[in-house]
Every structure is written in C-alpha cells, then in structure tokens.
Amino acid sequence: MGSNVSSKKTNEITQGVIWKQLLLFFFPILLGSFFQQLYNTVDAIIVGRFIGKAALAAVGGSAGLIINLTVGFFMGLTSGASVIVSQFFGSDNKEKVNDSIHTIYAFSVIGSIFITIIGIMVSPAILSLMNTPEELITDSILYLRIYFGGIFFVFIYNTGSGLLRALGDSKRPLYSLVVCCFINIVLDLVLILIFDMGIAGAAVATVISQAISALLVTWFLIRSDLLCQFSLRKIRIHSAMLKSQLVLGFPAGLQYAMYSISNMIIQSALNKFGTDTAAAWAAYGKMDAIYWMISGAFGIAITTFVGQNYGAGKIDRVKKSIRVCIGMDLAVSVFMAVFLVLLRVPLFHIFVNDATVVEIGSQMLLLLTPFYFIFVFTEILSGALRGMGDVMIPMFITIGGICVLRIFWIFFVVPFHPTLTITLLNYLISWILTSSLFLIYYLYRIRKYKSE
C-alpha cells in the first residue's frame, strides 16, 4: 500500500499543469548541474590562480576532454536504464523497476573496473595523440591517472542519480551533489594551498568528493519507497534486462563518445596555437558550461517527463511538454548569451590575469555565444525522443551533424585556413545542421505517433 501511495504522489509528472510540473522537476536538476559546474569551476579557478596557466590548461584542456569522453560514454550507455525505469514507473510495474535498477548497478561496478585499468594505461598515449603541449604532458598524466583510479565512484554517483531522477526524484541527487561540491572546494584549498600538492591535490579532492556523493545516492536509493526496493545484496545482472538497457543506451553512449572525440580533435587543433590558446579555451569552457548546464538540465528533465507520460499512454501531454520545454530553453539561451557577452572580460579575469589569454578567450566567446539558441532544438528533441525509446535515428543525426561534420571540418577545411576563427566555426555550422535535422525528424515521428 505504501509503495502505491508514494508512486501516485511522485507521478504528478503525468498530471496537472505541464509548465509547473516540468519546472518543479527541472529546478533540482538545474541546481544539481550548477553545483556540479561550481566545483569544476572552483577547481579551475584555484588551479589557474595558485598553480598557473599551464596547470589550468593541463586540467581543463586535453585531460578534461578525455574525462568527458569516458564519463559521457558511460552516462549515455546507462541512460537506457533510466529510460526503461521511467517507463516502467509510469506504468506502475514494480518488479521491472527493481530488476532494472539492480542490473545497471551491477553493470556500473564491472564497467568501472575495466575503465580504471584502461584509463591508467593509455592516458599518456592519448595525450600525445592530441598534440598536448610538452610542458603540459606530465601534469595531465598525473591528473588523469588519479582520476581514473577513483572512477568507480564517479560511475556509481552518475548511475544512482540517473535512477533517482527516472523515478521522479530530482531532489535527493541535488542534496548529495551539494555536499560533494562543498567538500571538493574545501579539499581543493587544503590540498593545494596548505599541503602544496599541486595538480595531484585537485585530482584527489575530486575523487574523495565523488566517493562521498556515490555513497549518498546509493543510500538514498536504499531508503527510497518510490516503487523501488533497492538492496546491495540484490545487485546482479538480469541478462534480458541488461540487453534492453544497452539497446537503448548504446546509441546515446556512442553519441556522447562521438561528441567527445570530435571535441578532442578540435582540442588537438587548438593546442597547435600554443599554451595561451589552450588556457583561454579551458577558461571559456568553464563559462560556456554555464549555458550547457542549464540546457542539459532541460534535456534531462524532458527525457524523464516524456518517458513517464509515454509509459502512461499520454501522447498529447508528451507533445505539449516538448513545446513548453523548447520555449523555456530558448528564453534561457538568449539571456545567457547577453550575460556572457556583456561580462566576458571580468569573467575571464576570475580564472587568469594574463592579458593575452583574456583577449583570446573573449574572441572565442563573441564568436560562439550569440548562437546558443540554435542548439536548443537538438538538446530538447533528442532528449524527448530518447524518453519515447527512439534512439537509433537520433544517434545517426547526432553523429553525422555534430561529429562527422566537425571532424571533416578540422581535417579538410582548417588546413587551408589555419586560424582560430575558422577552427571554431565548425561548432556553429554543426549546430545549425543538427538542429534542422532533429526538427524535421521530430515532426515526422510525432505525425506517425498521432496516426498510430
């Protein structure tokens, strides 16, 4: 009886005023993303200010992209479980919800072991392939090896948070992340400023804080009554369930991986312009992430929102929620573009005092930021289609429109015009193409759903 009552209460996502329920679910995700970005940004500020611009480039440049590739692929791979959990939750299927959760936890544990070994071994080779400046190699290897040594906690935290959100609980992942954020900041200051551990201190601080957040989200799942009876003793792989999860998750994982690989190739091209450009790109990346944090929160919210309503058979509510979410994200993209453009110089000075780095970073920001609104359609429509279990065509659209185009641009356009502006224009062109394709495909799919 208790589970049913809790389920109905949580399932307000499938009832009531759409914009209100969407925002109630969205804001905890946004705050969680904010605190995630906050401690990443504080890492960059402390490293850039107290160790130097070379350390900032080491942490935020090639090493950061390798981490994004690894974590992004894993998050995409496990996102299939979140979609399945949200749909089973929407249809009130308790047994399938629990099988899904225990299976993906087991997969996360096994996967983290393999990634730890591989990451520690291949980090030097990948950094070399990315044309990482010689003065950054040693610090980048050290940072990556410590990070990969604790990636088990990163995987568990992301898995647990995704599962809680799929169950309609976006608050408790936020609570664990707030704790993680402040612990990371304190440890950064202690290990870097007091114990003078340098890059290693930043990496150790991140691993310890992630370990605490992983323990918290696991505890929240154990204590949850949201149609979920999670137990450490029941963690095992249900083969049929894992297959279903990976069928949905692999395309998303491949998308994340291709995103990251294309960005790594772009980073290798930017590295050729020297340490100042690498440091400027690292600092701009932290500011740029403010917008992607917000837009990404909308994407996560619409995936769960659509998944639960689709599982409940409420297609009209699915369509309306997508329109509302696009409108919200467009408004945010315009606001953030104005904010970042107007405050670009003081914002860059937060990270570094070098005038050349600030000037290069400002050029990057002015080129890309005004066009954030274009990517809204890719973010929201891909998340919505994933919530409906439609992953294959969106994967091909993303790989073609974002990844292949960017790689083509770097290898076949930039060599003829090797400037910073031409190198970065690939982002704008890929946004336009991909969003156009997603809009066309979504309109086609929604008409087909309506006719069915």
N, C-alpha and C positions, 0 to 999 in steps of 0.2 A: 504494500500500500504506500509506504514511504517513498519508494522509487518512483511510482507513478505520479504522485503529487509533485515531487520535485521536477520530474520530466515535463509535466504540463506547465509548471511555472516557468521553467527555463525556455520552453518552446514558444514564448511570446514572440520570438523571431518570426513565427509563422502567422502571427495575428497582429491586429492593431494598426496604427498609423506607421507607414513604412519609413518615412524620413526619421521619425522619432526613434523607432526600434533600431534602425540602421546606425544612427548616431550613438545610441546607448551602447551598442556593441563595438562601434568604431573607436570611441574615445579611449577606452582602456588599451586597445591595441596601439593607438597613436602614442599614448603616454609610455607604453612599453617600448615602442620604437624610439621615442625621444630619449629615454634613459639608456637604451642600447647605444644610440648615437652619442649621447652625452659622455659615456665613459670611453668610447672610442676617440671622441674629440679631445677629452681631457688627456688621454694617452698622448695624442699628437701634440697638444699644447705643451705638456710637461717635457716630452722628448725634444720638441723643437726649441723650447726656451732654455732648457737646462742641460741638454746634451749637445744640440747643434743641428744645423740644417741637414747635414749628412745623415744623422740619425733619423731625422724626420723623413727623409727620402727613403731610408732603409726600411722603416716600419710601414710607411704609408704608400710606398711605391710597389716594386716587384713582389716583395714579401706579402703585402696586403692583398694583392691580386691573386696570388697562389692560395692564400687562405680563403678568399671569396670563392674561388673555383671549387675548392674542396667542400666547404660548408654549404655553398649554394647547390652543388650537385646532390649532396646528401639530403638537404631540405626538400629539394624537388622530388627526389626518389621516395621520401617518406610522406610527401604531400598526398599521395594516393590513399594512404591510410586515413588521413584527415577527411578526405572527400567521402570515403566509404563510411567512416564513423558518423559524419554529419548526416548522411542519407539514412543510415540505419537508425540514428537517433530521431530523425524526422518521422520515420515510420514506426517508432517505438519498439524496435527489435533489440531487446536487452542482450540476448545470447550473442548475436553477431557483433554488437558493440564491444563486448568484453573479449571475444576472440580476436577482434581487430587490434585492440589496444595491447594485449599481451604479445601478439605476434610481432608488431612493429617495434616493441621494446626489445624483444629478443634479437631482432634483426639489427637494431641500433648498437647493441652491445657487441655482436660479432663483427659488424662493419667497422666499428671504431678501432678494433684490434688490428685489422688489416691496414687501415689508413695510417695508424700510428707508425707501423713498421715501414710502409712505403714512403710516407712523408719524410721521415728522418733520413732515409737512404737517398732519395732522389732530389732533395732540395737544392744541393749545390749545382747539379746538372741543369735543373730548370732555370735557376737564376742566371746561369751562364748563357743559356739559350735566349733569355730575354734581354741580352745586352746590358745587364745590370752594371753600372759603372764600377770599376775596380775598387774604389775606395768604400763602396757600399756592400761588397760581397760578404765580408767577414761578419759584420753585424747582422745582415739579412739572414745568413745561415744560422747564426746563433738564435735569433728570434724565432725562426721557423721551427727549429728542432725542439725548442722548449714548448712552443705552441702545440706542435703535433704530439709531443709527449703527454699532453693533457686533453687531447681532442675527444676522448671518451666523454668527458663532462660536457663539452660543447654539444656533442650529438644528443646526449640524454636530455639536456636542457631544451634543445630545439624540438625534440620529439615530444617530450612531456607538454611543452607549451602549445604545440600544434594540436595535440589531442584534447587538451582542456578547451581550446577555442572551438574545436569541432563539436564539442559538447555544449557549446553556447556560453562557456565561462571565459570571458576575456579579462576578468579582474585579477584572478589569482596568478596568472603568468606575469601580470604587471607587478604585483606585490613582490614576487621573487626577483624580478629584474631591478626594482628599486633598491632592494637590499644589495644585490650584486653590484650595482652601479657605485654606491657609496663605499662599499668595501674595496672596489677596484681603485677608486680615487685615493682613498687613504693609503692603500698599499703602494700605489704609484709614488706618492710623496715620500713614504717611509723608505722604500727600497731604492729609489733613485736619488733623493736628496740626502737622506741620513746615512744609508748603507753604501751609497755610491756604486750601485750595481749596474748602472747604465741601461743598455738595451735589454739585458737579461732581467733586470728588475721589472721593466714594463711587461715582459712576457710572463714572468712568474706571477705578477699581480693579476693578469688576465686569467691565467689558469686557475688560481685559487678562487677568484670570484666566480668563475664559471662553475667550479665544483660545488660551491655553496648554492648557487641557483639551481643546479641539477638536483641536488638533494631536496630542495624546497618544492620544485614542481612534482617530483616523484611522491613526496609526502602529501601534496595536495590531491594527487590522483588517488592515493590510498584512502584518503579521508573523504573523497567525493561520493555523493549519493546521486549524481546526475546520470541515472540509468547505467552506472558503471560500478563494478566491484573489482577494483584493481588490487592484485596481491603479488608481491615479489615471488612467492612460491609458484604462482601460476604462469610465470613468464616462460613461454615456449613458442615455437613456430608451428602454426597451423598451416600446413602446406597450401591448401586450397585458398585460404585467406591471403597468404603472402603473395601467391600468384596474382590474385585480383588487385592487391595493393600495388604491386610492381608494374602491372599492366597500365594502371592509371598513373603511377608515379614516375616511371622511367622517362616518358616524354617530357615531363616537367623537369626532371633531373638533367636530361640532355639539353633542354633549353637553357637552364642555369649554367651548365658547363660550357655551352657554346657562347653564351654571353661573356662568361669569364675568360674563355680562351681568346675571343676577339678582343676583349679589353687588355689581355696580356700582350697580344700582338701590337695593339696600339701603344701600350706602355713601352714595349721594346723600341718602337719608332720614336717615342718621345724621349727615351733615355739617350738617344743619339744626340739630342740637343744639349746634354750636359746636366750637371747636378742642380743648377738653378732651376731649370725647367722641370726636372723631376720633383724637386721640393715644392715648386709652385703648383704642380698638378696634384701632389699629395695634399697640400693645404686646401686647394679648390675642391678636391674630392670630399673633404670634411664638410664644407659649406654646401656643396651640391647635394650631399647626402641628406640635408635637412628636408629638401623637397621630396626626394625619393622615399624618405622615411614616411612622409605624410601620404604620398600617393600609394606607396606599398601597403600602408595600413588600410586604405580604401580597398585595395586589391584583395587583401586577406579577408577583410570583412565581407566583401561581396561573394567570395568563394563559399564561406560558411553560410551566409544568408541565402544564397541561391541553392546550395546543397540541401539545406533543411527544407526549404519551400518546395524544391523539386521533388524531394523524397516524400513530401506530404501531398504531392499532386497539384500544387497551386501555381500553375504556369503563368496566369495573369499577374500574380504577385511577383513572380520571378522577373517578368518583363518590366514592370513598373519600378521595381527596386534597382534594376540596372540603369534606367533613365535617371532616377534620383541620384544614384551614386556618381554617374558621369557629371551631372550638374555640380555636385559638391566638389569633385576633384578639379573641375575646370576653374571654379572660383578660387580654390586654393592655389592652383598653378599660377594664375595671374597675380595674386597677392604676393607670392613668394618671389616671383621674378622681379617685381618692383622693389621689394625689400632688399634682395641681394644686390641688385644693380646700384641702388642708392647708397648702400652701406659697404660696398665692396672693399674700399681701401682700409677703413678701420677694422673690418673683419679679418682681412689678411694680416694686419699688424698684430692681431691676437696670437697668430701662430709663429710669425717670424718677423724680425726687424729689417732684414735685408731688402733694400730698395729695389734691386733688380728682380728678386723673387716676387715681390708685391706687384711690380709692373707687369711681369709675365702672367701672373695669376689673374690680374684684372682683365687682361686681354682675353684669356680663356673664358672668364665669366661672362663678359659682354658678348662674346660670340655665341654662347650656348643657352644661357639662362632665359632670354626672352622667348624661347621657343619650347619651353617645358610643356605648354598646354597641348602640343601636338601628341605627346606620348600618352595622354590621359586615356585615349581610346584603346591603345594596346594594353595598358595596365588593367583597366576595368573589364574590358570584354574578354581578355584571356582568363582573368580570374573567374568571371561568370561562367564561361564555357567549361572551365575545369570543375566548377561546382555542379554542373549538369553531367559530368562524366565524359565530356567531349574534349579529348586531349590530343588526338593524332594530327588533325589538320592545324590546330593552333601551334603545335610543335613545328610543323613544316613552315608555317608562316613566319614564326619567330626565327628559326634557323636561317631561312632564306633572306628575310627582310632585314634582320639585325646582324646576324653573324656572318653569313657568306658575303653579304654586301660590304661589310666593314673590312673583312679580310681581303676581298678583291681590291677595295679602295687603297689599303695600305701597300699592297704588293704591285698594283698596276697603275695607280694614279699618283700617289705620293712621290715615287721615284722621279717623275717628270717635273714635279713642282714641290720640292722638299722644303716646305715652310710649315711653321706651326699652325697657321690658319688652315691650310689645305689638309693637314693631318687630322685636325679636329672637325672639319666639315662633314666627315663621314657620319658623325653622330646625328647631325641634323637631317641629312638625306635619309638615313636608315629609319629615323623616327617617322618621317613623312610616309615612306613606302609601307612600313609595317602597320601603322595605324590605319592607313587606307585599306589595306588587305583585311585587317581584322574587322573593320566596319562592314565591308562587303560580305564577308563570310558570316558574320553575326546576323545580318539582315536576312541572309539566305536561310540560316539554320532556324531562326525564330519563325519564319514563314512556314518552314517544314514542320516544326513542332505544332504550330497552330492548326495546320491542315490535318495532322495526325490526331 
